[in-house]
Amino acid sequence: MLKLYGFAVSDYFNMVKHSLLEKGIEFEEVTVFPDQAESYLVKSPMGKVPCIETEHGYLCETSVILDYLEAAYPQKPLLPTDTWQRAKVREVMKISELYIELAARKLLPAMLAGAPVSDGVKLEAKTLLEKGIQSVERLADFDPFVMGSSQTLADIVLRYSLGIAKAAAGSVLKWDPLDGHAKLKQWDDMMGQNPLCQQLDTDMQEQMDGFLKMIAAKK
């Protein structure tokens, strides 16, 4: 059986877990945090989460894992069959990761550990988040899903990227990045009603206290 390594507070872990559940793939969940121990580096060479264990060996990096799952378990696809449409879904996925998730990540030390953050970093993060969200809106249909009538990996990656963006921007910048983006907000509310999203959100909240204690212990 496939094994998924990671922890419920990680948005990247949740992207993979949501995809596994959506596709109906049987898997075992193994809770681990990023680790530089040799015993974990043989699974994930950078020590990051998530990674998966398959019958062939270990695989890390979220986008690589998602591509593998699509190819290995095609029964319930989360990418279009059309080459162009598939590329457009991946385009939204990449923009969500680079210009929403990673922009918000600049604020995580302040949100999670109370670390000081300069006005310059705050401005950089907010500017990049605004541009990333605007870019997604230019590409998306929201009819009702990001790329049309069917849910794709674009919905999953954007949903968890926005989750960290809303949390970090709200905590550190006192700003809701969805303000003024009615269609995106409507889509986000719709995804919030998805039972899998609700399940993963609950799992995240249940693990949050332990995760924050681990962060505090490393100060």
C-alpha positions, 0 to 999 in steps of 0.5 A: 500500500502507498504511504504518505509521509508528512503532517496535517499543518503542511499545505503541500502535504494536504495537496497530496492527501486531498488528491489521494482521497479525491482519486480514491487511492488507498494509502497509509498516512505516516506523521513526520515533520521535516527532518535531516536525519539520515533515516528520513533523507533516504526517503526525501533527500532534502528532508522535506514533506510530503513524500510518498513510498510506492512499490518502486521506492520513494518520491518527493516534491509535491508537483512530482508526486501529483504527476505520478499519481495522475499517471499511475492511477488514471481511473479518476483523473484530476487533469484534462485529457486535452494537451492544451487544457492540461497545460493550462491547469498546470499553469494555474498550479505553478502560479499558485505555488510561486506567487501565492504560496511562496509569497505567503511563506515569507510571513510564516516566521512572524505568524508561527513564531512571532519573529520580527518582519521588516516593512520591506518584507511585508510590502514584498509579500503583499505585492506578490500576493496581489499579483499572483491572485490577479494572475490566477483570476485572468486565467480562471473560469470559476464555472464553478471550478477554477478551470471549468465544470470539473474539479482539477488539480488547479482547484486543489493546489490553489485552495491550499495555497490560498489557505496559507495566504489568508492565514499569514496575511491576516495574522501579519498584515491584518489584510484579507487577500480575497477582498475585492475578488468576488469570484475567487471568494465565491469559489473559495467558499464553495471549496470550503464546503467540500467534505474533503476540504473540511476533513483536512481543515479539521485535521490541521486544526487538531495538529496545530497546537502540537506543531506550534509547541514544536516550533517554540521548542526550537527557538 
